[in-house]
Amino acid sequence: MATDADLDDPSLVGDLVARERRSERLALSAAELDRTYSYFDLCNTACKVGNVLSHRGVREGDRLVVDPVPLPEPVLTFLGAALLGAVTEFDADPGRECDARAVVVPVDREPEFDLPGGSKLLCFGGDPERPATTHWEQEVWSENPAFPPTFHDPADPVLRDPDADRAYSHAALLDAARAAADALALDGDSRVAVRAPLSDPRTVAAGVLAPLLVGGAVSLPDGDASPDATAAVATDAASAVEERVLALEAVSL
């Protein structure tokens, strides 16, 4: 977890949801759900998710598989897992051999997963049918937002691309986020629309981490993201006339 001196220059993904960053500024919006999160909401909920995952046995270095649907729950799960030092894969393909410590998917996908012992299924978007499946919203809502200090190596992996069989460290993702923030001229008044799927680590760096890094806001699309060459589109809250576009290939990962 970040110290006060580290807040302006975070070294870990989890530093982006440090307690000291809580405010009423807009942090995340989801067009499909007509839902918004302030930085207070985002930081509190990410900490709650981290605690829920910990209660389900997720530990530092563990693999966590998350459906990349562009909704708040996958983003919040990634941030909560980062607090624990776990490694997220935005994939959730039941056809892959699953040895993940936890799998997080929409509730309508619950029947697709028959996990081995030691793996936990968490579902969001409604009540799961199986008693053993964790109801994401229910458990997160009732969890304590306090999160104990954690210390991880910035060189440790925090995100993995299963298609490329490549893992990305906290440091690599944040460096790419800083470069994306510079390329898009982001600041605290910026709104960044996610255009490409979360399954691409470059989308996570440019579309999610870059705006959070500077105190701006992430805007998730209405429906599935387009698998095109655009990672993110930035506008400013005061004037949404001029759009600044960053291509996936321009993200330095």
C-alpha positions as CSV (number, residue, x, y, z in Angstrom):
1,M,0.0,0.0,0.0
2,A,1.2,3.5,-0.7
3,T,2.7,5.9,1.8
4,D,1.7,9.6,1.7
5,A,4.8,10.4,-0.3
6,D,4.0,7.7,-2.9
7,L,0.5,8.9,-3.9
8,D,1.7,11.1,-6.7
9,D,4.1,8.5,-8.0
10,P,2.6,5.0,-7.3
11,S,4.7,2.0,-7.6
12,L,2.0,-0.6,-7.3
13,V,-1.4,-0.9,-9.0
14,G,-3.0,-1.1,-5.6
15,D,-1.7,2.4,-4.7
16,L,-4.3,3.8,-7.1
17,V,-7.0,2.9,-4.6
18,A,-5.1,3.9,-1.4
19,R,-7.2,5.4,1.4
20,E,-5.7,8.8,0.9
21,R,-7.1,9.0,-2.7
22,R,-10.7,8.9,-1.6
23,S,-12.8,11.9,-2.7
24,E,-16.1,12.7,-4.3
25,R,-14.5,13.2,-7.7
26,L,-15.8,10.9,-10.4
27,A,-13.6,7.8,-10.9
28,L,-15.6,5.3,-12.9
29,S,-18.9,5.2,-14.9
30,A,-20.6,2.4,-16.6
31,A,-23.0,3.4,-19.4
32,E,-24.7,0.0,-19.6
33,L,-25.8,0.2,-16.0
34,D,-26.1,4.0,-15.7
35,R,-23.9,3.7,-12.7
36,T,-21.1,5.9,-11.4
37,Y,-18.4,5.6,-8.7
38,S,-16.6,8.4,-7.0
39,Y,-13.0,7.9,-5.8
40,F,-14.4,7.3,-2.4
41,D,-16.6,4.5,-3.8
42,L,-13.9,3.1,-6.0
43,C,-11.3,2.9,-3.3
44,N,-13.7,1.5,-0.7
45,T,-15.1,-1.1,-3.0
46,A,-11.7,-2.2,-4.3
47,C,-10.6,-2.8,-0.6
48,K,-13.8,-4.7,0.1
49,V,-13.2,-6.9,-3.0
50,G,-9.6,-7.5,-1.8
51,N,-11.0,-8.7,1.6
52,V,-13.6,-10.9,0.0
53,L,-11.0,-12.5,-2.3
54,S,-8.7,-13.0,0.7
55,H,-11.5,-14.8,2.6
56,R,-11.9,-17.1,-0.5
57,G,-8.3,-18.1,-0.2
58,V,-6.6,-15.8,-2.8
59,R,-3.1,-14.9,-1.8
60,E,-0.1,-13.1,-3.2
61,G,1.0,-14.6,-6.5
62,D,-2.2,-16.6,-6.9
63,R,-4.0,-16.7,-10.3
64,L,-7.4,-15.0,-10.6
65,V,-9.5,-15.4,-13.8
66,V,-12.0,-12.6,-14.5
67,D,-14.5,-12.3,-17.3
68,P,-13.5,-9.2,-19.4
69,V,-17.0,-7.9,-19.8
70,P,-16.9,-4.1,-19.6
71,L,-18.6,-3.6,-16.3
72,P,-17.5,-2.2,-13.0
73,E,-17.2,-5.6,-11.2
74,P,-14.3,-6.9,-13.4
75,V,-12.4,-3.6,-13.0
76,L,-13.0,-3.5,-9.2
77,T,-12.0,-7.2,-8.9
78,F,-8.7,-6.5,-10.7
79,L,-7.9,-3.6,-8.4
80,G,-8.9,-5.6,-5.3
81,A,-6.7,-8.5,-6.5
82,A,-3.8,-6.1,-7.1
83,L,-4.0,-5.1,-3.4
84,L,-3.4,-8.7,-2.5
85,G,-0.6,-9.2,-5.0
86,A,-2.6,-11.7,-7.0
87,V,-2.3,-12.0,-10.8
88,T,-5.5,-11.3,-12.8
89,E,-6.3,-12.9,-16.2
90,F,-9.1,-11.2,-18.1
91,D,-10.3,-14.3,-19.9
92,A,-12.7,-16.7,-18.1
93,D,-12.9,-19.2,-20.9
94,P,-14.3,-22.4,-19.4
95,G,-12.6,-24.3,-22.2
96,R,-9.2,-23.6,-20.7
97,E,-7.8,-25.9,-18.0
98,C,-8.6,-23.9,-14.9
99,D,-6.3,-24.0,-11.9
100,A,-7.1,-20.5,-10.8
101,R,-7.6,-19.8,-7.1
102,A,-10.8,-17.9,-8.1
103,V,-12.9,-17.3,-11.1
104,V,-15.2,-14.2,-11.4
105,V,-17.9,-14.1,-14.0
106,P,-21.5,-12.8,-14.6
107,V,-24.1,-14.9,-12.9
108,D,-25.6,-16.1,-16.2
109,R,-22.3,-17.9,-16.8
110,E,-22.4,-19.9,-13.6
111,P,-23.5,-23.2,-15.2
112,E,-20.5,-23.1,-17.5
113,F,-18.0,-23.6,-14.7
114,D,-17.3,-26.8,-12.8
115,L,-14.2,-25.9,-10.9
116,P,-11.8,-28.3,-9.2
117,G,-11.2,-28.3,-5.5
118,G,-9.3,-25.3,-4.2
119,S,-10.9,-23.0,-6.8
120,K,-13.7,-20.6,-5.9
121,L,-16.4,-19.3,-8.2
122,L,-17.7,-15.8,-7.7
123,C,-20.6,-14.4,-9.7
124,F,-22.0,-10.9,-10.1
125,G,-25.1,-9.5,-11.6
126,G,-27.7,-11.5,-9.6
127,D,-28.2,-14.4,-7.2
128,P,-26.2,-17.6,-8.0
129,E,-28.0,-20.9,-8.0
130,R,-25.3,-23.0,-6.3
131,P,-24.8,-22.7,-2.6
132,A,-21.0,-22.9,-3.0
133,T,-20.9,-20.0,-5.5
134,T,-20.1,-16.6,-3.9
135,H,-22.6,-13.8,-4.6
136,W,-20.1,-11.0,-5.5
137,E,-22.4,-8.0,-4.7
138,Q,-23.7,-9.5,-1.4
139,E,-20.3,-10.3,0.0
140,V,-18.6,-7.1,-1.2
141,W,-21.5,-5.0,0.2
142,S,-21.2,-6.5,3.6
143,E,-17.4,-6.5,3.8
144,N,-15.2,-4.1,5.8
145,P,-13.6,-1.3,3.6
146,A,-10.5,-1.3,5.7
147,F,-7.6,-3.1,4.1
148,P,-4.4,-4.0,6.0
149,P,-1.1,-2.5,4.7
150,T,0.5,-4.8,2.1
151,F,4.0,-4.7,0.6
152,H,4.7,-6.1,-2.8
153,D,7.6,-5.9,-5.2
154,P,6.8,-3.6,-8.2
155,A,8.5,-6.2,-10.4
156,D,6.0,-8.8,-9.4
157,P,3.3,-9.8,-11.9
158,V,-0.2,-8.3,-11.5
159,L,-1.8,-9.0,-14.9
160,R,-1.4,-11.9,-17.3
161,D,-2.3,-12.3,-21.0
162,P,-3.1,-16.0,-21.4
163,D,-3.2,-15.8,-25.2
164,A,0.3,-14.4,-25.4
165,D,1.4,-16.4,-22.3
166,R,2.9,-13.2,-20.9
167,A,2.7,-11.6,-17.5
168,Y,3.0,-7.9,-16.7
169,S,4.4,-6.4,-13.5
170,H,3.0,-3.5,-11.5
171,A,5.9,-1.4,-12.7
172,A,5.4,-2.2,-16.4
173,L,1.7,-1.5,-16.3
174,L,2.1,1.8,-14.5
175,D,4.9,2.9,-16.8
176,A,2.6,2.2,-19.8
177,A,-0.2,4.1,-18.0
178,R,2.1,7.1,-17.4
179,A,3.1,7.1,-21.1
180,A,-0.6,6.8,-22.1
181,A,-1.5,9.7,-19.8
182,D,1.1,11.9,-21.4
183,A,0.1,10.9,-24.9
184,L,-3.5,11.7,-24.2
185,A,-2.7,14.8,-22.1
186,L,-4.7,13.6,-19.2
187,D,-5.4,15.4,-16.0
188,G,-7.9,15.3,-13.2
189,D,-10.7,16.7,-15.5
190,S,-10.2,14.0,-18.2
191,R,-12.7,11.3,-19.0
192,V,-11.3,8.3,-20.8
193,A,-13.6,6.0,-22.7
194,V,-12.5,2.4,-22.9
195,R,-12.8,1.2,-26.5
196,A,-10.9,-2.1,-26.8
197,P,-11.6,-5.3,-24.7
198,L,-10.1,-5.6,-21.2
199,S,-8.6,-8.9,-22.3
200,D,-5.9,-6.8,-23.9
201,P,-3.4,-5.5,-21.3
202,R,-2.9,-2.4,-23.3
203,T,-6.5,-1.5,-22.8
204,V,-6.1,-1.9,-19.0
205,A,-3.0,0.3,-19.0
206,A,-4.4,3.1,-21.2
207,G,-8.1,2.9,-20.6
208,V,-8.2,2.1,-16.9
209,L,-4.9,2.8,-15.1
210,A,-3.9,6.0,-17.0
211,P,-7.0,8.0,-16.0
212,L,-6.9,6.7,-12.4
213,L,-3.2,7.6,-12.2
214,V,-4.0,11.3,-12.8
215,G,-7.3,11.5,-10.9
216,G,-9.5,11.4,-14.0
217,A,-12.4,9.1,-14.7
218,V,-12.8,5.8,-16.6
219,S,-15.9,5.4,-18.8
220,L,-16.9,1.9,-19.6
221,P,-18.8,1.3,-22.9
222,D,-22.5,0.4,-23.3
223,G,-22.2,-3.2,-24.5
224,D,-19.1,-5.1,-25.6
225,A,-16.0,-3.2,-26.4
226,S,-15.0,-3.3,-30.1
227,P,-11.9,-5.4,-30.9
228,D,-10.5,-2.6,-33.0
229,A,-7.1,-0.7,-32.8
230,T,-8.3,2.0,-30.4
231,A,-7.3,1.6,-26.7
232,A,-8.9,4.7,-25.3
233,V,-10.5,8.1,-26.2
234,A,-10.0,11.0,-23.9
235,T,-12.1,14.2,-23.5
236,D,-12.2,16.8,-20.8
237,A,-15.1,17.4,-18.4
238,A,-15.3,21.1,-19.3
239,S,-15.3,20.5,-23.0
240,A,-16.0,17.2,-24.7
241,V,-15.6,18.7,-28.2
242,E,-12.0,17.6,-28.9
243,E,-11.3,13.9,-28.6
244,R,-7.8,12.5,-28.2
245,V,-7.4,9.0,-29.4
246,L,-4.7,6.5,-28.5
247,A,-4.3,3.4,-30.6
248,L,-3.5,0.0,-29.1
249,E,-0.3,-0.2,-31.0
250,A,0.8,3.1,-29.4
251,V,0.6,1.7,-25.9
252,S,4.1,0.9,-24.6
253,L,3.7,-2.6,-23.4
